[in-house]
Amino acid sequence: MLDKDMREPLFDFMDDYFGKIRTIEEKTIKKSRADVIGVMDDSILGFEIKSDADTYTRLKTQIKDYETFCDVCYIVIGKSHIHADEHIPEYWGIIEINENGASLKRDALPCPYTKLYNQLLLLWKRELWNLLDINKLPKYRDRSRKFIIEKLIDRIDEDTLKRQITDTLFERDYTIFDDQPKVSLKTTSTGKVKRKRRPRTYTKHVIRKKKR
């Protein structure tokens, strides 16, 4: 099966197995692009899709990148990847997809290398400002994202901050981009016209809930 044919069966599986979950597709994390990020009440999940047309060439780098952002990780495979378990850590889960749908071959265990700092990088700067407000911290509107993230980690306990991250991603509103033009023009100091595109968003705009 090809990647495009594997996504809907994967989302159906996620609905049934995880319950209420929000999905973010094609999210850049370090040197990799995560195929699917899942957001639950208190955890962030990563799903790397390996279709029957894919190889394991980039998987070693992808594993390192996923593990520092996600609490648990799964490799999602087509039926040709029967030896996928030999290419991933033992704490990664395995989901297999074929013509009959998706099935869990191995459940995932917590990743030992997850970094709260990296999970905070998933948030927009305006969302980091909101966390400052929620926790009654100085606004730091003129400071960098790195500075704000370090302050949040220093001042808020990990469990509280993790829940605030997932709540923020769960409630993220992409409609703020709906009224923006796809391309805007900006004149630089040299008189040249610079084209500026609005952000591309791949996120599923609905919160997926478990089917009844």
N, C-alpha and C positions, 0 to 999 in steps of 0.2 A: 504493500500500500504506500501511497505517496503522502507527504506531510499534510497536504490540503484535505485528504480523505480521512486522516486520523484525528483531526481536531474535534469534530462533533461527537464521535464515539468517546473521546477522552472527556469532553465536557459532560456528557451524559453519565459517565462513570463517576466523575467528581460530584455531580448532583446526588447520586445514590449513596456514595461511600462517605463523603465528608459532610453532607448536609449543606447548611448555609455557607456559601463561599463566594468571593468576588474574584474574577480573573483579570489579569493584565497580560496582554500578549506583546511579544517582541520588545521586551524591556532590556535596554543596554545595562550590563553589569560588568564593570571593569573592561576586560578585553573581549567579552562574549556578549551575545544577545540571547537572553533567556527566552525560550519559546513561549512558556506560560509561567506566570507567577500567580499563585493562589493566596488569597488573604482570608484568614479565619479570625475568630474572636481574639485569639492570643498567640497566633503563630503565622509565619510566612513560609509557603511551600514552593518549591521549584520543580518544574517539569521540563526535562530535555527530551525532545522528540527525535528519534532515529528511525526514519522511514526505511523501507526496503531499498531505497536508492542512496541512502547515506552510508558513510564510512565512519570509523572511529578516529580519523586523523586529528581532529581538533578536540576530542573528548577530554583528554588529560587537562588541557587548559580550562575547558568549560567546567569540569568538576571543581577545580580550585576556585573558580569565580562564583559558581553557584553556592558553594559551601560557606563562603564568608557573608552571604546575604540571606540565605534561607535556613530556617530551623530544621526542616527535613527536605529531602530531595528524592525525586523519582526519575528513572529513565523510562521513557515510553517507546516501545519497540514494535516494529513490524515482525511478521512471523519468520523472516529470514535471519534475524539476530538471535539465534538460539544460544549463542555463547556470550551474550551481553554481560552476564554475571562475572565473567573473567576480566572485564574492562572497567568495573566500577567498584568502589569500596563496599564492604559488607553491610554498611549501615544505609546504603542507598536502596530504595525500593524499586521494584520492577513492575510495570504495567504493560501487558501485551495486547495489541489490537489486531484483529483480523476481520474477515467479512461478517463474523457473527457478533462483533462488538468488542468491548474492552474487558479484560479480566486482570485481577491482581495476582501476580506470580510471587511477589515477595514484598512484605510491608517494610516501610522505612523506619529507621531509628533516628534519634536526634543527631544532627551534625555536630561534631566536636569543635568546629572552627568558626561557628557563626559569630559575627561581630555586630554589636548594637550600633556602632558608629556607621557601618555600611548600611544597615537597615534604615537609619535616619537619612542617609543619602537618597533614599527612594522618595523622600518628601520634597515638595516644592518649597521655595524659601518662604512664601506666604503661609504655608502650613507650619513651618518651623516657628514663624512669628506667633502663630496661633497657640502653639504649645507653650511658648514663653508666657503668653497672656493667661492661659489656663492655670499655669503653675505659679502665677504672680511673680514672675521674674522680670527684670528690666527688659525693655523692648529691643534694644540693640539693633535698631533698624538700619544703621549705617555700617554694621559689621558683616563680615563674610559668613557664608554658610558653615565653614569649618569652625569658626569661632563660636557660632551659635550652637552647633552640635556638641562641641566640647563642653560648653556651659550646661547644656541640658543633661549630659551624661554625668557631669560633676555634681549637679544639684538635685537630681531626681533619682529615686531608687529604680533599679533595673526592671523589676516586674511592672511597676506603674508606667514607666516610660514605654516598655514593650506594648502594653495594652493601648496606650495613647497612639502609638505608631499605627497599629492595626486598625484602631477605630478611625483614625484619620484617612487611611487608605480605603477603608470600607465606605466612608462617606464622601470621598472625593467627588467633586462636581466638575465634569468636563464641559458642561454647557457654557462655562464662562468664555469658551473660545468660539461659540456658535455665531456671535455677532461680529467677530473680527474678520476682516478681509483676508483671503488666502495669501495675498501678496501685498505688501505695503512698500512705498518708496521713501527713501531717506537721503537727503542731500548731505554729503560730507563737507568738511571744511575746505577741501580742494575743489569743490564744485561738482564732484562726480556723484552720480545717482547710484545709491546702493539699494539693492532689492533685499527685503527682509521678509521671510516666510513665517507664517504662524506655526506653532509646534504641531508635529504630526502625532496623533494619538491613536494607539492601537487597542486601547482598553475596551473591554466589554462594558458597555454603559449600563448594564443591569446587574443587580446583585442576584446571583443564582441561588435559588432556594431548593431544598430537597423536594422532589416530586412526591405527591401523595397518591 
